[in-house]
Amino acid sequence: KLRQLLMQSVTYLVDTENGVQRRNYGEQAAVGRDDVLLAESIKQDIFRSIDEFFKQGGYFFKEYGLPYKRGILLYGSPGNGKTTLVKSITGSTKAPVVYWQITEFTGSHSIQEVFGIVTRLAPAILVIEDIDSMPEYTRSVFLNTLDGAQSREGLFIIGTTNYPQKIDPALINRAGRFDRAYEIPSPTAKVRQDYLRKLDIKGILSDDQVKEMAKLSKGLSMSQLNELYMSIALNWHYD
């Protein structure tokens, strides 16, 4: 019953001074898979992997005798779409979604509690944003938990980080912890063009202006492009 209830919304588990607190923020703004502006090869690989995981209760894994668990790590500079990608996955997959917010209060007890909760909801998605912020004194417990067969059964874990250089090499250099790591790069000129056109619902910009902006905005993140368009829209609106 709890699993069915949590299918209706995203659950947030936050490590606090008083233990793990569950917070429910209800329905989030919908993010479709078409809203993700990434190289098609990366999108296809990620979406196909997660769709197969939840199809028919993990039929593929049972058919081929594979452990029913997966983990992917998304890394790259801030503001380039990792959160959008995660929201598109969690919003389009029929499974309970749990976000785990790591804090300075994260310890061995909270790690065991979080995995205990999500394992009972399995098959489910566990999102760990800013995984590099895991306190150093708890990392061995976290790694051992990832290695445990029972604590990972039926879980698709998505970890994100803006600072891959801070990630413990033991996290991604051992099979069975995080199976694949995907870089979410700064947007190319083509992606910048597509994103600016998507933002410009009022048709403020001409096609030539969009192309020129895409050329001049090399190096900007998706968040910075959003701010750039907001400035343009505000000026256009007031003038």
C-alpha positions as CSV (number, residue, x, y, z in Angstrom):
1,K,0.0,0.0,0.0
2,L,2.8,2.4,0.8
3,R,4.5,1.6,-2.5
4,Q,1.3,2.4,-4.4
5,L,0.8,5.6,-2.4
6,L,4.4,6.8,-3.1
7,M,3.9,6.2,-6.8
8,Q,1.8,9.4,-6.9
9,S,4.6,11.7,-5.8
10,V,8.3,12.1,-5.2
11,T,9.6,11.3,-1.7
12,Y,12.5,13.1,-0.1
13,L,14.6,11.5,2.6
14,V,16.7,14.1,4.5
15,D,19.3,13.2,7.1
16,T,18.7,15.4,10.1
17,E,20.0,15.7,13.7
18,N,17.0,13.6,14.7
19,G,17.4,10.9,12.1
20,V,16.0,10.4,8.6
21,Q,13.0,12.6,8.0
22,R,10.6,11.9,5.2
23,R,9.2,14.8,3.3
24,N,6.7,14.7,0.5
25,Y,6.4,17.7,-1.8
26,G,3.5,16.3,-4.0
27,E,3.6,16.5,-7.7
28,Q,6.5,18.3,-9.3
29,A,6.5,20.3,-12.5
30,A,6.4,17.7,-15.3
31,V,9.6,17.3,-17.3
32,G,9.3,15.2,-20.5
33,R,12.0,13.2,-22.1
34,D,11.8,15.5,-25.1
35,D,12.8,18.4,-22.8
36,V,16.2,16.9,-22.2
37,L,18.7,18.5,-24.6
38,L,21.6,16.0,-24.8
39,A,23.3,13.9,-27.5
40,E,20.8,11.3,-28.7
41,S,23.3,8.5,-28.0
42,I,23.5,9.4,-24.3
43,K,19.7,9.8,-24.0
44,Q,19.0,6.6,-25.7
45,D,21.5,4.6,-23.6
46,I,20.1,6.0,-20.3
47,F,16.4,5.8,-21.1
48,R,16.7,2.3,-22.6
49,S,18.6,1.1,-19.6
50,I,16.0,2.4,-17.1
51,D,13.0,1.2,-19.2
52,E,14.4,-2.3,-19.4
53,F,15.0,-2.3,-15.6
54,F,11.3,-1.8,-14.8
55,K,9.8,-3.7,-17.7
56,Q,7.8,-6.7,-16.5
57,G,9.3,-6.6,-13.0
58,G,12.9,-7.0,-14.3
59,Y,12.1,-9.8,-16.7
60,F,15.3,-9.2,-18.7
61,F,17.6,-9.6,-15.6
62,K,15.9,-12.8,-14.5
63,E,15.9,-14.2,-18.1
64,Y,19.6,-13.7,-18.4
65,G,20.5,-14.6,-14.8
66,L,21.8,-11.1,-14.0
67,P,21.7,-9.4,-10.5
68,Y,18.6,-7.2,-10.4
69,K,20.3,-3.9,-9.6
70,R,21.7,-0.9,-11.6
71,G,23.6,2.3,-10.8
72,I,24.5,5.2,-13.0
73,L,26.6,8.3,-12.2
74,L,25.9,11.6,-13.9
75,Y,28.7,14.2,-13.7
76,G,29.5,17.6,-15.3
77,S,29.6,21.3,-14.6
78,P,26.7,22.9,-12.7
79,G,23.7,24.0,-14.7
80,N,24.0,21.8,-17.7
81,G,20.9,19.6,-17.2
82,K,21.7,16.8,-14.8
83,T,18.7,17.7,-12.6
84,T,16.4,18.0,-15.7
85,L,17.6,14.6,-16.9
86,V,16.9,13.0,-13.6
87,K,13.4,14.6,-13.4
88,S,12.6,13.4,-16.9
89,I,13.6,9.8,-15.8
90,T,11.6,9.9,-12.5
91,G,8.6,11.6,-14.1
92,S,8.3,9.1,-16.9
93,T,9.0,5.8,-15.1
94,K,6.3,3.8,-13.3
95,A,8.2,3.2,-10.1
96,P,8.4,4.9,-6.7
97,V,11.1,7.7,-6.6
98,V,13.1,8.5,-3.5
99,Y,15.5,11.5,-3.4
100,W,18.1,11.1,-0.6
101,Q,19.5,14.4,0.6
102,I,23.0,13.9,2.1
103,T,23.8,16.4,4.9
104,E,26.4,16.8,7.6
105,F,24.2,14.5,9.7
106,T,24.6,11.6,7.3
107,G,26.0,8.6,9.2
108,S,26.1,4.8,9.2
109,H,22.6,4.6,10.9
110,S,21.0,6.9,8.3
111,I,22.6,5.0,5.4
112,Q,21.1,1.7,6.7
113,E,17.8,3.4,7.3
114,V,17.6,4.9,3.8
115,F,18.4,1.6,2.1
116,G,16.0,-0.2,4.4
117,I,13.2,2.1,3.3
118,V,13.9,2.0,-0.5
119,T,14.5,-1.8,-0.5
120,R,11.0,-2.3,0.9
121,L,9.7,-0.2,-2.0
122,A,11.6,-2.1,-4.7
123,P,11.6,-2.1,-7.6
124,A,12.3,1.6,-7.1
125,I,14.5,4.5,-8.1
126,L,16.9,6.0,-5.5
127,V,18.4,9.4,-6.5
128,I,21.4,10.6,-4.6
129,E,22.3,14.2,-5.7
130,D,25.7,15.7,-5.0
131,I,27.0,12.3,-4.0
132,D,30.5,13.8,-3.5
133,S,29.2,15.5,-0.3
134,M,29.0,12.1,1.5
135,P,31.0,12.6,4.7
136,E,34.3,10.9,4.6
137,Y,33.8,8.9,7.8
138,T,30.7,7.2,6.4
139,R,32.1,6.3,3.0
140,S,33.2,2.8,3.9
141,V,29.7,2.0,5.3
142,F,28.1,3.4,2.1
143,L,30.4,1.4,-0.1
144,N,29.7,-1.8,1.8
145,T,26.0,-1.2,1.6
146,L,26.2,-0.8,-2.2
147,D,28.0,-4.1,-2.3
148,G,25.3,-5.9,-0.4
149,A,23.0,-8.1,-2.5
150,Q,19.9,-7.7,-0.4
151,S,20.3,-3.9,0.1
152,R,20.4,-3.3,-3.7
153,E,17.9,-5.8,-5.0
154,G,15.4,-4.1,-7.3
155,L,17.0,-0.6,-7.0
156,F,18.0,1.6,-9.8
157,I,20.4,4.2,-8.2
158,I,21.2,7.5,-9.9
159,G,24.0,9.5,-8.4
160,T,24.9,13.0,-9.5
161,T,27.9,15.3,-8.9
162,N,29.2,18.6,-10.1
163,Y,32.7,17.7,-9.0
164,P,33.8,14.2,-10.3
165,Q,37.3,14.8,-9.0
166,K,36.0,14.6,-5.5
167,I,34.4,11.2,-6.1
168,D,36.0,8.4,-4.2
169,P,37.6,6.2,-7.0
170,A,36.4,3.1,-5.1
171,L,32.8,4.2,-5.9
172,I,33.2,3.8,-9.7
173,N,36.2,1.5,-10.1
174,R,34.5,-1.5,-8.7
175,A,31.9,-3.4,-10.7
176,G,28.4,-3.5,-9.1
177,R,28.5,-0.1,-7.4
178,F,28.0,2.3,-10.3
179,D,27.9,0.5,-13.6
180,R,28.1,3.5,-15.9
181,A,29.3,7.1,-15.6
182,Y,27.9,9.6,-18.1
183,E,29.3,13.1,-18.6
184,I,26.7,15.8,-19.1
185,P,28.8,18.3,-21.1
186,S,28.4,22.0,-21.7
187,P,25.9,22.5,-24.5
188,T,27.1,22.5,-28.1
189,A,26.2,25.3,-30.5
190,K,23.4,23.2,-31.9
191,V,22.0,22.5,-28.4
192,R,22.3,26.2,-27.5
193,Q,20.3,27.1,-30.6
194,D,17.6,24.5,-29.8
195,Y,17.3,25.6,-26.2
196,L,17.0,29.3,-27.1
197,R,14.3,28.5,-29.6
198,K,12.5,26.4,-27.0
199,L,12.6,29.3,-24.5
200,D,11.4,31.9,-27.0
201,I,7.7,31.1,-27.0
202,K,6.8,34.7,-27.7
203,G,8.9,34.8,-30.9
204,I,11.0,37.7,-29.7
205,L,14.1,36.6,-31.6
206,S,14.6,36.2,-35.3
207,D,16.3,33.0,-36.6
208,D,19.4,35.0,-37.4
209,Q,19.5,36.4,-33.9
210,V,19.2,32.9,-32.4
211,K,22.1,31.7,-34.5
212,E,24.2,34.7,-33.5
213,M,23.4,34.2,-29.8
214,A,24.2,30.5,-30.0
215,K,27.6,31.4,-31.5
216,L,28.4,34.1,-29.0
217,S,27.3,32.1,-26.0
218,K,30.0,29.4,-26.3
219,G,30.9,28.2,-22.8
220,L,27.6,29.2,-21.1
221,S,25.7,26.5,-19.2
222,M,22.0,25.8,-19.8
223,S,21.2,27.8,-16.6
224,Q,23.1,30.8,-17.9
225,L,21.3,30.6,-21.2
226,N,18.1,30.6,-19.3
227,E,19.2,33.8,-17.5
228,L,20.3,35.4,-20.7
229,Y,16.9,34.8,-22.3
230,M,15.1,36.0,-19.1
231,S,17.0,39.3,-19.4
232,I,16.0,39.7,-23.1
233,A,12.4,38.9,-22.3
234,L,12.2,41.4,-19.5
235,N,13.7,44.2,-21.6
236,W,11.4,43.3,-24.5
237,H,8.4,43.3,-22.2
238,Y,9.1,46.6,-20.6
239,D,10.2,48.5,-23.7
